[in-house]
């Protein structure tokens, strides 16, 4: 199955040391002087213009992201980030000189004392951070956009919850329901063919929030299974305010799952691969379906409540 989400990584804080043994470089005194004047010119400006100038100075010319140590430079003083140094095969993207192992320690030191707003300040985050704390905060900022929770394609759409609800309805044609209870019937004419690309998604509007009910079939090793689980369209701390139950049954038997919905901050694949939901093996699913093993008929009921 192709997931619709993405993952984040923690980025450790970095504090440059004055005892760093990496060389400033083999550039000439004149070239170093030009770089120093460029930095000094930006630092001398005050207020928002200073922050904007420094942000531009610390922007990698290749990926356009903010540069974090080690910041590399060519003999002519052009800088770029360590990730892009590998991407450009150790040659400066500006002048094509070989990069070698030159570090721009002056720029790293200037960045150490720089304060900058979160990149999501236009979305409502008003916090200000030291340069080397900023990136770590942005990995978990509550104002960062959400990824589209649809699991059927590599959808790259991001946005706030209202825009994603509209996107799911109009672009992915997802069924929308109001209410906190559900009664779904899933039918499959050939239950012996289970591929890692069978899924369904329904969005519920409940308690003024939105929830994604996933149902899908996939192979657990070589064993076909069916799985249903709920994701909350919001952050994890909000998701913990709710609980849900799922029930499937037949032939006077029933299987019940109860849990807390996962946030859509967790990718679809992460939730599915943790088996955090109602998992039904195919033999049990066929037993619930009246036992003729020729057609799968599963009825899943459930409800959402607020703790």
Helices and strands as residue ranges (DSSP letters): H 29-44, H 47-57, E 71-73, E 79-81, H 82-87, H 105-112, E 115-117, G 121-123, E 128-130, H 131-138, E 146-147, E 158-159, H 161-170, E 175-178, E 181-188, E 198-206, E 209-220, E 223-232, H 236-239, E 242-250, E 253-259, E 262-263, H 268-273, E 278-281, H 282-288, E 296-306
